[in-house]
Amino acid sequence: MENQVAPAFAAKTDAGMVRPYNEDSVVVAAQGRLAILADGMGGYNAGEVASAIATSIVKLSLEERLQPLFDDDLAPSHTELEDAVTQSIQLANATILEEAHEEPAFSGMGTTVVVALLHGDAILLAHVGDSRAYRLRDGKLEQMTRDHSVLQEQIDAGLISEEMARFSTNRHLITRALGIDFQLEIEIHDHKTQINDTYLLCSDGLSDMLTADEISDILGIPDANLEVLCDTLIDQANANGGRDNISVILIKVQSTHTQKNGLIQRMLHWTS
């Protein structure tokens, strides 16, 4: 037996006010407690192809890898879940590189990715690049991921303050991405959830346009459903300039219950 979170999901992506097309991709598999967001790299060829490959491959690969891990008595260990997510992201990276090699028009394409997988009373967050995950808990917003970017390295080194970083010309220079090299470093962490937690996955088209206070205020709107909150976040980012594609996924931990870790129950989460 294990405690299970009962999450609700909502997702939306928008081209923004400046870009003529949308290079972001979002996928939610609510029955699988899985959310994936990818931001095709601006300035690269076929970023929209890379982001679509990332979200689709990670979803399909995780579904295939996780189903056999469940048996009648035990849920997968953290190590097994981490390995499954890591291998799925690595497969997406290899697929993007292979597609770019086979199709000259796709040469140089790349993407960020951020993945959320809820399991038991925890959430596993994995990311590459500067797409982010946030958590709103008891009215306090916390950034759960650390950007893989030149700007973040400058902040860590004390070369620039958090306040000045919002105006830096280096903010879009990322240090990790899918589609660059077969050797990929993925950052992955597990966090305990609590009832009423709200998790936000977003591309930098949102985090660049809204301050942490603005995000917190919107996520804290009383009695607003997740679809309305997605719309409000994107509308505010567009009102603030909308200089990039804007994508958001919201996950709300509504309640917990106890569930047997049986194979049939687990399979139903992935196949229904």
N, C-alpha and C positions, 0 to 999 in steps of 0.2 A: 504494500500500500504506500502511496505517496501523496503529498499535497499537490494539487493542480491549480494553477492560475486559470482563470476564465477570461481570456483577452477578447477585446473588440478591436477591429481594424478599420482604417479608412486611408485612402491614398488619392493623390491628385498631382498632375504635372501640367505645367503651363510654359509656353514659349517665352513669356515675359514681354516687355515693351520694346525691345531693341532687336533681338535676334529674329531672323526671318523663319527659322525652323527650330525644332526642339531636339537636342541631342541627349536629353535625359531619358531614363527608363525606370519604371517602378513595377514591381511584382509583389502581390500579396497572396499567400496561400493560407487562408485563415484556418482551415481544418488541420493544416500542418504546423500552425503556430509560427509561421515563417514570413518574413518581410525582407525584400531586397531592393536597394536603390543604387543606381549607377548614373554617373555624370560623364558623358562622352567629352573627351578633352578638347576644350576650345583651341582653335588654331591648328588642329590636326585634321587629317582627312578622315571622313567617314566616322566621326565620333558617335553618331547615332547608331551605326552598325555595331561598334564596339560595346556600347552600353546595352544594346539589345541582346547581344551574345552573352554578356556577363550575367544579366538577370535571368535569362532563360536557361543557360547551362547550369548556373548555381542551383536554381530551383529543381531541375530535373535530376541533377547529380545527387543533391541532398535527399530527395525522395527515394532514389534508388539505394543510397548508402544507409539511410536511417532505418528503413523498414526491417532489414534482417537483424538489426541490433537488438530488437525487442524480443523477449521471451516471456513465458508465463509468470516468471517470478521476479525478474530484475529489470529495472530501467537501465538504459545505457549510462555508463560512467561519464564524468566530465571529460576525461581523456578521449573516450570514444566519440563523443559529440564534437569536441574540438578537432579531432583528426578528420571527421567527416566534413566539417565546414572548411577546414584548411585544404583538403584534397579537392573539394568542389570548386573553390576559388582558384586553385592552381590549374584545374582542368579548364576553367573559363579563360585564364590567362594564356594557356597553351593554344586553345582554340582560336583566340584573337590573333596570336602571333602566326599561326598556320594560315588563317584566312588572309592576313595581310601579305604573307609570302606568296600565296597562290593568286591573289588578285591585286595587280599593281595599283588600282584606284584606291585600295584600302591601305596602302603602305603608310606607316606612321600613325595609324589610328590607335587610340588608347582610351582608357576610362578609369575612373575611380569606382569603388564599390563599398557599400556598408550593408551588413547583414545582421538581422536580429532573429534569433531562434529562441522561443520560449519553451522551457522544459521544467516540469515540476513547478516549484515556486521560485524559479530563477530565469534569467534572460542572458543568453550568450550573445555578445556583440563582437563582430569582426569587421575590420575595415582596412582599406588601402587607399591612400590619398587624403583629400580634404573634405569629402562628404562626411557629415557628422551625425552623431546620435546625442540627444539630450534626454534628461529625465526631469519631470516636474513631480516633486514629492512634498506634500505638506506646504504647498505654496512656494517652494524654493526650486529654482531652475538650476540644474547642474549639467555641464557639458561632460558626457561620458567618454568621448573619444578625443584623441589628440591629433591635430592635423599633421599629416606628413608633407610639410611644405618648408620652403626656404624661410618664409616669414616666421613660422613657429620655431625654427632653429635660432633665428635672430632673437626672438623673445626669450627663449631658454638661455641664450648666452648673455642676456642683459643688454643687448645692443639697441633694443627698441622696446618701448612700453606697450602694454596691452591697449592703452588708449590711442596711442599714435599708430598702432598697427592697422586700425581701421582705414587709415588714409595712405597706407604704403602702396607703392607701385609694384611691389614684389608679391602681393598677396595671392596671385594666381600661379606662382611657380611652385609646382608640387615636386616632391622628391621620390614618391612611389606612385606607381600606377600599373594597371593591367595593360599588357600589350607592349611593354618596353623591353623586357628580358625574361628568359625562361626561369631565371632565379628571382623569385618573388618573396618579399618579406611581408607577412600578414600579421597585423596586430589583433589579438583576440583575448577577450576577458569575459568572465562570468560574474553576474551580479544577482543578489537576492532581490526578489520583487516584493512589494507590499500592495495591499488592496488600495485602489484609487491612484496608484502610480500612472502617469501618462508618459509614454516614450515617444520621442519625435526623431525620425530619420529625415535628413534633408540634404539637398545639394547646396553648394555655396551660393547659388542664386537666391536662396532665402537668407542664409546666415550673413552674407555680405550686405543685404539690404535692410535687415532688422537688427536692432540691438537686442541684447539678452533680456533687457527689461520689456521691450515690446513683445518678444516671444512669450515671456512669462505672463504678461498681462492678457494676451490672447488665449493662451492655454488655460488660464485661470477663469475665463468667462463662465459664470455660474450656469449650470444646466444646459450648456450648448452641446449638441451632439458632435461626433468626430467629423462628420462630413462638413458641417458648418464651420468648424474650427479650421479644417483644411482650406476651405474657401477664403476664410478671413485672413489666414496667414499669407496666402498667395495674393489676395487683393491688396494687403498692406505692403507687401514687397513690391508689387507693381506701382502702388501709389508713391512709394519711396524712390522710384526710378526704374525698377524692373530691368536692370542692365544685362541680365543673363537668364537662361532658362531656370525655372523654379519648380522644384519637386519636393513633396512632403509625404511622409507616411506617419500616421498616428496609431499608437497602440495603447489601449486603456485596460488596465488590470481591474476588472470589475468585482471579482469575488474569488474565493478559493473553495475547493471542495476536495474530498479524498476519493481517489480512484485506484482501483486495482490495476497493476501493471501487466495486464494480460495481453497476449498477442492480438486477439481479436479487437479489443478496445483500441490498441495502438494503431493497428492497421486501418481501422475506421477513420482515425484522424487524418490519415494520409490519402485514403482512396475515396472517401465520400465527397 
